[in-house]
Amino acid sequence: MEKKVVVTRTRSQASELSKQLTGLGAEVLEIPTIKIEHPDDKQGFVEGVGQVHSYDWLVFSSPNGVERFFDAFFSIYDDARSIGGVRIAAVGPGTAKKVNEYRLAVDLIPETYIAEGLVKSFSEKENIENQTILWVRGAEARDTIYTGLSGLGAIVDECIAYKTVPEFDDPNGAKERFEKEGADVITFVSSSAAKHFFALDMPFPDNCKVASIGPVTSATLEVIGKPAALQAKEHNIDGLVEAVVALCSEQ
């Protein structure tokens, strides 16, 4: 696959996608458009983490939320057992894998790896009426999980673990290369990455195609006016890589 592919993940998260694409023969340009920062209400976040043992469910909707949550958790507690008997739900396998890194099991993963899929799984597999749920999320997350689980009768508290802000630095010169040389495919793993990429207002090559990780990101790209040429069948990194390979084979 001798193609030039742009990866727009944050610097800390780009490695897995870049590694897979490079292994397939692609030339990868890493142009992170967002970076992860602490939430505005850091004290409120820490207080929420400290009370996790009092909840019935702990819900994670992103790997970033998992990492930020456990950074705070282990700054408060020395023993993982302090998390108590709370059950854990994750919106997809990538998020679940991050939970597993902390030697904890995930009790619920939806078949469709989006917020709507998680709500559907709860409605079909669990009775959460009057149960307490701590939802760990980013500041920009849609309210689908909150409204969906509240609609099922749960008592949902939101725990804002991080916020995404624009990334303007270009230490590797990838943005400059993209402007001069273009690329064959641009990958997007989130709506925020897509929004910030096109906000940079860089020239967009005529023959460059867009690959999206899932329906939420694809919907954002539609609104922007740069619809995805292909959406990953499995809404994870492996699925996105398969989509890139398929797009490159068409060129």
C-alpha positions as a Markdown table, in Angstrom:
| # | Residue | x | y | z |
|---|---|---|---|---|
| 1 | Met | 0.0 | 0.0 | 0.0 |
| 2 | Glu | 2.3 | 2.7 | -1.2 |
| 3 | Lys | 0.0 | 5.6 | -0.3 |
| 4 | Lys | 0.3 | 8.7 | 1.8 |
| 5 | Val | -2.1 | 8.6 | 4.8 |
| 6 | Val | -2.8 | 11.4 | 7.3 |
| 7 | Val | -3.5 | 10.4 | 10.9 |
| 8 | Thr | -5.2 | 13.1 | 12.9 |
| 9 | Arg | -5.3 | 11.6 | 16.4 |
| 10 | Thr | -3.7 | 13.3 | 19.4 |
| 11 | Arg | 0.1 | 12.9 | 19.6 |
| 12 | Ser | -0.2 | 10.4 | 22.5 |
| 13 | Gln | -2.7 | 8.3 | 20.7 |
| 14 | Ala | -1.5 | 8.3 | 17.1 |
| 15 | Ser | 1.1 | 5.5 | 17.5 |
| 16 | Glu | -1.3 | 2.4 | 17.2 |
| 17 | Leu | -3.0 | 3.7 | 14.0 |
| 18 | Ser | 0.3 | 4.9 | 12.5 |
| 19 | Lys | 2.1 | 1.7 | 13.3 |
| 20 | Gln | -0.5 | -0.5 | 11.6 |
| 21 | Leu | -0.6 | 1.8 | 8.5 |
| 22 | Thr | 3.2 | 1.9 | 8.3 |
| 23 | Gly | 3.4 | -1.8 | 8.6 |
| 24 | Leu | 1.1 | -2.1 | 5.5 |
| 25 | Gly | 3.5 | 0.1 | 3.5 |
| 26 | Ala | 1.8 | 3.5 | 3.9 |
| 27 | Glu | 3.7 | 6.7 | 4.3 |
| 28 | Val | 2.1 | 8.3 | 7.4 |
| 29 | Leu | 1.8 | 12.0 | 8.1 |
| 30 | Glu | 0.8 | 12.6 | 11.8 |
| 31 | Ile | -1.2 | 15.9 | 12.0 |
| 32 | Pro | -2.8 | 15.9 | 15.4 |
| 33 | Thr | -5.5 | 18.6 | 15.5 |
| 34 | Ile | -6.5 | 18.2 | 19.1 |
| 35 | Lys | -4.8 | 17.7 | 22.5 |
| 36 | Ile | -6.3 | 16.5 | 25.8 |
| 37 | Glu | -6.2 | 18.8 | 28.8 |
| 38 | His | -7.5 | 18.7 | 32.3 |
| 39 | Pro | -11.2 | 19.7 | 32.8 |
| 40 | Asp | -12.1 | 23.2 | 33.9 |
| 41 | Asp | -13.5 | 21.8 | 37.2 |
| 42 | Lys | -10.6 | 19.6 | 38.3 |
| 43 | Gln | -11.8 | 19.5 | 41.9 |
| 44 | Gly | -15.2 | 18.4 | 40.9 |
| 45 | Phe | -13.7 | 15.6 | 38.8 |
| 46 | Val | -11.5 | 14.3 | 41.6 |
| 47 | Glu | -14.5 | 14.4 | 44.0 |
| 48 | Gly | -16.5 | 12.3 | 41.6 |
| 49 | Val | -13.7 | 9.8 | 41.2 |
| 50 | Gly | -13.4 | 9.5 | 45.0 |
| 51 | Gln | -17.0 | 8.5 | 45.3 |
| 52 | Val | -17.0 | 5.8 | 42.6 |
| 53 | His | -17.4 | 3.0 | 45.2 |
| 54 | Ser | -20.9 | 4.3 | 46.0 |
| 55 | Tyr | -22.3 | 3.8 | 42.5 |
| 56 | Asp | -23.9 | 0.7 | 40.9 |
| 57 | Trp | -22.3 | 1.4 | 37.5 |
| 58 | Leu | -19.3 | 3.1 | 36.1 |
| 59 | Val | -19.6 | 4.1 | 32.4 |
| 60 | Phe | -16.7 | 5.0 | 30.2 |
| 61 | Ser | -17.3 | 6.4 | 26.7 |
| 62 | Ser | -13.6 | 6.9 | 25.6 |
| 63 | Pro | -10.1 | 5.6 | 26.4 |
| 64 | Asn | -9.1 | 9.1 | 27.3 |
| 65 | Gly | -11.8 | 9.1 | 30.1 |
| 66 | Val | -10.5 | 5.7 | 31.4 |
| 67 | Glu | -6.9 | 7.0 | 31.6 |
| 68 | Arg | -7.8 | 10.2 | 33.2 |
| 69 | Phe | -10.1 | 8.5 | 35.7 |
| 70 | Phe | -7.6 | 6.0 | 36.9 |
| 71 | Asp | -4.8 | 8.6 | 37.1 |
| 72 | Ala | -7.1 | 10.4 | 39.6 |
| 73 | Phe | -8.2 | 7.2 | 41.3 |
| 74 | Phe | -4.7 | 6.0 | 42.1 |
| 75 | Ser | -3.8 | 9.5 | 43.3 |
| 76 | Ile | -6.5 | 9.0 | 46.0 |
| 77 | Tyr | -6.4 | 5.2 | 46.6 |
| 78 | Asp | -3.5 | 2.8 | 46.9 |
| 79 | Asp | -5.6 | -0.4 | 46.3 |
| 80 | Ala | -7.7 | -1.1 | 43.2 |
| 81 | Arg | -10.2 | -2.8 | 45.4 |
| 82 | Ser | -11.2 | 0.6 | 46.7 |
| 83 | Ile | -13.4 | 0.9 | 43.6 |
| 84 | Gly | -15.9 | -1.3 | 45.4 |
| 85 | Gly | -18.5 | -3.5 | 43.8 |
| 86 | Val | -19.3 | -1.0 | 41.0 |
| 87 | Arg | -20.0 | -2.7 | 37.6 |
| 88 | Ile | -18.3 | -1.2 | 34.5 |
| 89 | Ala | -19.6 | -0.5 | 31.0 |
| 90 | Ala | -17.6 | 0.7 | 28.0 |
| 91 | Val | -18.8 | 2.1 | 24.7 |
| 92 | Gly | -16.5 | -0.1 | 22.7 |
| 93 | Pro | -13.5 | -2.6 | 22.6 |
| 94 | Gly | -10.9 | 0.2 | 22.5 |
| 95 | Thr | -12.3 | 1.7 | 25.7 |
| 96 | Ala | -12.7 | -1.8 | 27.3 |
| 97 | Lys | -9.1 | -2.6 | 26.4 |
| 98 | Lys | -8.0 | 0.5 | 28.3 |
| 99 | Val | -10.0 | -0.6 | 31.3 |
| 100 | Asn | -8.4 | -4.1 | 31.1 |
| 101 | Glu | -5.0 | -2.5 | 31.4 |
| 102 | Tyr | -5.9 | -1.6 | 35.0 |
| 103 | Arg | -6.7 | -5.3 | 35.6 |
| 104 | Leu | -10.4 | -4.7 | 35.8 |
| 105 | Ala | -13.1 | -6.5 | 33.8 |
| 106 | Val | -15.8 | -4.8 | 31.8 |
| 107 | Asp | -19.4 | -6.0 | 32.4 |
| 108 | Leu | -21.1 | -4.5 | 29.4 |
| 109 | Ile | -20.0 | -3.6 | 25.9 |
| 110 | Pro | -22.5 | -2.8 | 23.2 |
| 111 | Glu | -22.7 | -4.5 | 19.8 |
| 112 | Thr | -22.6 | -1.1 | 18.1 |
| 113 | Tyr | -19.7 | 1.0 | 19.4 |
| 114 | Ile | -21.4 | 4.3 | 19.9 |
| 115 | Ala | -23.4 | 6.0 | 22.7 |
| 116 | Glu | -26.7 | 4.9 | 21.2 |
| 117 | Gly | -25.5 | 1.3 | 21.2 |
| 118 | Leu | -24.6 | 1.5 | 24.8 |
| 119 | Val | -28.0 | 2.8 | 25.8 |
| 120 | Lys | -29.6 | 0.0 | 23.7 |
| 121 | Ser | -27.5 | -2.6 | 25.5 |
| 122 | Phe | -28.6 | -1.4 | 28.9 |
| 123 | Ser | -32.2 | -1.3 | 27.8 |
| 124 | Glu | -32.0 | -4.9 | 26.5 |
| 125 | Lys | -29.7 | -6.6 | 29.1 |
| 126 | Glu | -30.0 | -4.7 | 32.4 |
| 127 | Asn | -32.7 | -3.3 | 34.6 |
| 128 | Ile | -31.1 | 0.0 | 35.8 |
| 129 | Glu | -34.2 | 1.7 | 37.2 |
| 130 | Asn | -33.2 | 3.6 | 40.3 |
| 131 | Gln | -29.6 | 2.5 | 40.0 |
| 132 | Thr | -26.8 | 5.0 | 40.3 |
| 133 | Ile | -24.4 | 5.6 | 37.4 |
| 134 | Leu | -21.2 | 7.6 | 37.2 |
| 135 | Trp | -20.6 | 8.5 | 33.6 |
| 136 | Val | -16.9 | 9.5 | 32.9 |
| 137 | Arg | -16.8 | 11.7 | 29.8 |
| 138 | Gly | -15.1 | 14.5 | 27.9 |
| 139 | Ala | -16.4 | 18.0 | 28.2 |
| 140 | Glu | -17.5 | 18.0 | 24.5 |
| 141 | Ala | -19.3 | 14.6 | 24.7 |
| 142 | Arg | -22.9 | 14.4 | 23.3 |
| 143 | Asp | -25.6 | 14.0 | 26.0 |
| 144 | Thr | -26.9 | 10.7 | 24.5 |
| 145 | Ile | -25.7 | 8.5 | 27.4 |
| 146 | Tyr | -27.1 | 10.9 | 30.0 |
| 147 | Thr | -30.5 | 11.3 | 28.5 |
| 148 | Gly | -30.7 | 7.6 | 27.4 |
| 149 | Leu | -29.8 | 6.1 | 30.7 |
| 150 | Ser | -31.9 | 8.6 | 32.6 |
| 151 | Gly | -34.8 | 7.7 | 30.4 |
| 152 | Leu | -34.4 | 4.1 | 31.6 |
| 153 | Gly | -34.9 | 5.2 | 35.1 |
| 154 | Ala | -31.2 | 5.4 | 36.2 |
| 155 | Ile | -29.8 | 8.2 | 38.4 |
| 156 | Val | -26.9 | 9.5 | 36.3 |
| 157 | Asp | -24.0 | 11.7 | 37.5 |
| 158 | Glu | -21.6 | 13.1 | 35.0 |
| 159 | Cys | -17.9 | 13.1 | 35.8 |
| 160 | Ile | -16.0 | 15.4 | 33.3 |
| 161 | Ala | -12.5 | 13.9 | 33.0 |
| 162 | Tyr | -10.9 | 16.0 | 30.3 |
| 163 | Lys | -11.5 | 18.6 | 27.5 |
| 164 | Thr | -10.2 | 18.7 | 24.0 |
| 165 | Val | -8.5 | 21.8 | 22.7 |
| 166 | Pro | -7.0 | 22.7 | 19.3 |
| 167 | Glu | -3.4 | 21.6 | 18.6 |
| 168 | Phe | -1.5 | 24.2 | 16.6 |
| 169 | Asp | 2.1 | 22.9 | 16.9 |
| 170 | Asp | 3.7 | 21.2 | 14.0 |
| 171 | Pro | 7.1 | 20.0 | 15.3 |
| 172 | Asn | 7.6 | 17.3 | 12.6 |
| 173 | Gly | 6.6 | 19.6 | 9.7 |
| 174 | Ala | 3.7 | 17.3 | 8.7 |
| 175 | Lys | 1.3 | 20.1 | 8.1 |
| 176 | Glu | 3.7 | 21.8 | 5.8 |
| 177 | Arg | 4.3 | 18.6 | 3.9 |
| 178 | Phe | 0.6 | 18.1 | 3.6 |
| 179 | Glu | 0.1 | 21.6 | 2.2 |
| 180 | Lys | 2.9 | 21.0 | -0.4 |
| 181 | Glu | 2.5 | 17.3 | -1.3 |
| 182 | Gly | -1.1 | 16.4 | -0.3 |
| 183 | Ala | -2.1 | 12.9 | 0.7 |
| 184 | Asp | -4.2 | 10.0 | -0.6 |
| 185 | Val | -6.4 | 9.4 | 2.5 |
| 186 | Ile | -7.1 | 11.4 | 5.7 |
| 187 | Thr | -8.4 | 9.4 | 8.7 |
| 188 | Phe | -10.6 | 10.7 | 11.5 |
| 189 | Val | -11.4 | 8.9 | 14.7 |
| 190 | Ser | -13.6 | 11.6 | 16.3 |
| 191 | Ser | -15.8 | 14.5 | 15.5 |
| 192 | Ser | -13.6 | 16.9 | 17.4 |
| 193 | Ala | -10.5 | 15.9 | 15.3 |
| 194 | Ala | -12.5 | 16.5 | 12.1 |
| 195 | Lys | -13.8 | 19.9 | 13.2 |
| 196 | His | -10.4 | 21.1 | 14.3 |
| 197 | Phe | -8.6 | 19.7 | 11.2 |
| 198 | Phe | -10.9 | 21.6 | 8.8 |
| 199 | Ala | -10.7 | 24.7 | 11.0 |
| 200 | Leu | -7.0 | 24.9 | 10.1 |
| 201 | Asp | -8.2 | 25.8 | 6.6 |
| 202 | Met | -5.4 | 23.9 | 4.8 |
| 203 | Pro | -5.7 | 23.3 | 1.1 |
| 204 | Phe | -7.5 | 20.1 | 0.5 |
| 205 | Pro | -6.2 | 17.9 | -2.4 |
| 206 | Asp | -8.7 | 17.1 | -5.1 |
| 207 | Asn | -8.1 | 13.4 | -5.1 |
| 208 | Cys | -7.7 | 13.0 | -1.3 |
| 209 | Lys | -10.3 | 10.7 | 0.3 |
| 210 | Val | -11.7 | 10.7 | 3.9 |
| 211 | Ala | -12.0 | 7.7 | 6.1 |
| 212 | Ser | -14.2 | 7.8 | 9.2 |
| 213 | Ile | -14.1 | 5.5 | 12.2 |
| 214 | Gly | -17.9 | 5.6 | 12.8 |
| 215 | Pro | -21.3 | 7.2 | 12.2 |
| 216 | Val | -21.0 | 10.1 | 14.6 |
| 217 | Thr | -17.7 | 11.2 | 13.0 |
| 218 | Ser | -19.2 | 10.6 | 9.6 |
| 219 | Ala | -22.2 | 12.8 | 10.5 |
| 220 | Thr | -19.8 | 15.6 | 11.5 |
| 221 | Leu | -17.9 | 15.3 | 8.2 |
| 222 | Glu | -21.2 | 15.6 | 6.3 |
| 223 | Val | -22.0 | 18.8 | 8.1 |
| 224 | Ile | -18.5 | 20.2 | 7.4 |
| 225 | Gly | -19.0 | 19.4 | 3.7 |
| 226 | Lys | -16.3 | 16.7 | 3.5 |
| 227 | Pro | -18.3 | 13.5 | 3.6 |
| 228 | Ala | -16.4 | 10.3 | 4.3 |
| 229 | Ala | -15.6 | 8.2 | 1.2 |
| 230 | Leu | -15.7 | 5.1 | 3.5 |
| 231 | Gln | -16.7 | 4.4 | 7.1 |
| 232 | Ala | -15.2 | 1.6 | 9.2 |
| 233 | Lys | -17.4 | -1.4 | 9.5 |
| 234 | Glu | -16.1 | -2.1 | 13.0 |
| 235 | His | -15.9 | 1.3 | 14.8 |
| 236 | Asn | -12.4 | 0.8 | 16.1 |
| 237 | Ile | -8.7 | 1.2 | 14.9 |
| 238 | Asp | -8.6 | -2.1 | 13.1 |
| 239 | Gly | -11.8 | -1.3 | 11.3 |
| 240 | Leu | -10.4 | 2.1 | 10.3 |
| 241 | Val | -7.3 | 0.5 | 8.9 |
| 242 | Glu | -9.4 | -1.9 | 6.8 |
| 243 | Ala | -11.3 | 1.1 | 5.5 |
| 244 | Val | -8.0 | 2.8 | 4.5 |
| 245 | Val | -6.8 | -0.3 | 2.7 |
| 246 | Ala | -10.1 | -0.5 | 0.8 |
| 247 | Leu | -9.9 | 3.2 | -0.2 |
| 248 | Cys | -6.3 | 2.8 | -1.3 |
| 249 | Ser | -7.0 | -0.2 | -3.4 |
| 250 | Glu | -9.5 | 1.9 | -5.4 |
| 251 | Gln | -6.9 | 4.5 | -6.3 |
